[in-house]
């Protein structure tokens, strides 16, 4: 069901944000050792053009590490239009977990990775972001992300594809 991918996407993004906030609070109060809180990781990065913004989340309970990317110019070709039970149709997000194929959530009710755009570090051309079996390489032609399984996606203003 198309709406389920959008619901799952929002659930994972919210869980990532909540886990990071709770881990920080637990360390501040002494309820959780800092070393254990460091297992929860949220990192943002963007391409030099600032057209693509990505979020990595890892160390969350019952969620595999993943990269979620948004492209301001939209996916080309755009995904099939759907009716959303929650959120609105979107053509600018793609997600990739440690294993399996990348997927495009068809519905979104929040800004996704764009929420971290201001603090996202620029991933310069020729450089690679690597975390927990996921890697994304920035190039003048676009951004390519792959997982342990060799699946992934390519994003650029001109076109996008999953593999």
C-alpha positions, -999 to +999 in steps of 0.1 A: +000+000+000+016+033-011+007+052+021+024+027+043+059+037+031+052+073+040+038+063+074+069+042+081+092+070+070+076+095+094+077+069+122+114+063+117+123+100+115+103+108+146+119+078+165+154+090+154+147+125+167+131+113+200+159+088+206+186+114+202+167+138+226+162+110+252+198+099+250+210+135+256+186+139+286+196+105+301+233+115+299+226+149+314+207+133+344+233+106+348+208+078+340+228+067+310+266+065+306+278+088+278+294+058+260+261+041+257+244+072+244+270+075+217+256+044+201+227+066+189+239+086+159+221+112+139+242+130+112+232+154+085+251+162+053+244+181+021+259+184-014+279+216-023+250+228-044+227+225-013+201+208-035+205+174-017+203+171+021+206+137+038+202+124+073+219+093+087+204+076+118+218+046+136+217+029+170+180+032+174+160+004+190+144-019+165+153+003+135+182-006+112+207+023+104+195+042+074+202+072+052+172+094+041+179+120+014+158+148+001+163+166-032+149+201-036+146+198-074+126+166-070+132+131-082+135+127-119+114+109-131+090+117-103+074+087-085+038+077-094+012+100-079-007+085-050-035+094-026-022+098+009-042+088+040-017+108+061+006+136+050+009+148+014+023+133-018+060+139-022+085+135-050+117+146-032+126+118-007+145+085-009+156+061+019+182+034+021+188+009+049+219-012+056+205-040+034+178-041+007+167-018-020+162+020-017+126+032-016+108+064-023+082+072+004+052+085-015+037+105+013+053+127+039+040+149+067+072+165+078+104+180+063+124+148+066+161+153+062+155+190+054+149+196+091+187+194+096+198+214+066+212+243+086+235+221+107+243+197+078+280+197+069+288+200+032+301+167+017+326+181-008+329+166-043+350+135-043+344+129-006+324+100+010+302+098+040+305+064+057+285+049+086+275+014+096+276-002+062+262+028+043+282+051+021+274+082+000+298+098-024+294+134-036+305+142-072+298+171-095+274+148-114+254+140-082+252+119-051+255+081-050+246+061-019+251+024-015+245-002+013+262-035+023+240-053-003+253-031-032+219-015-036+214+022-035+205+053-054+218+082-075+204+117-072+210+148-094+190+177-108+188+159-142+178+124-131+176+099-103+176+062-102+175+033-077+197+002-082 
